[in-house]
Amino acid sequence: MVAEEGLQGNAILGALPDAEFAALVPRLELVDSVIRDRVYDPGQPITDLYFPISSVYSLVGVADGRAVVEVATVGREGMVGLPVFLGQSSSPHAAFCQIPGPAARLPAGQLADVLTHDGALHRLLNRFTQATMVQIAQNVVCNSTHPLAQRAARWLLTTHDRVGRDQFALTHEFLSQMLGARRPTVSQTASVLQAAGLVRYQRGQLTITDRAGLEKTTCSCYAIVRAEFDALTK
């Protein structure tokens, strides 16, 4: 059992009625996720679900046995492990921690025990599924049509929304995997954003210094996905 304080930092947990929240809390374990911690691997059983509080997780597409590109991210707005909610015990994708921080962990086998078809948790996870589908589809559109600088700005803004702080750990190698671009190209793009005063990068730590400027730099894909997640708990 974990202390209830702070769990409402996750939007889904924070939107639950008192009775459902009280039934769920004894099953949760508060953990500190570390960067690159694996949640699940392709084709392997999903044993635990995560409700991020200030951590962020990547869902990564795999081809020829290796991680290729990020297809979605999950932060404090949602839950990592949607395949279990949808009735599957595994996924062809991989999921791992992208930005470290606290999360509430729930054994996958216990989700059914706290779900009711007319309950708030079931309704919120349905909405989160829809928002995630929009995010994945829009990422495909964005990655195939928009310049890298716009895509990088979108990724940085989305991560900023997830973590709720201006500074977070990020390497150019990691960002290149997330954007599906070569590392030298990503490093050059990051330098352009830094020269414009939008971000500051030092010793593996990136700081958002001009969020409004990033919003002007990014494409419409950011607003489309952001609107879906903003409507999640309304």
Secondary structure, 3 states (H helix, E strand, C coil): CCCCCCHHHCHHHHCCCHHHHHHHHHHCEEEEECCCCEEECCCCCCCEEEEECCCEEEEEEEECCEEEEEEEEECCCCCECHHHHCCCCCCCCEEEEEECEEEEEEEHHHHHHHCCCCCHHHHHHHHHHHHHHHHHHHHHHHHHHCCHHHHHHHHHHHHHHHHCCCEEECCHHHHHHHHCCCHHHHHHHHHHHHHCCCEEEECCEEEECCHHHHHHHCCHHHHHHHHHHHCCCC
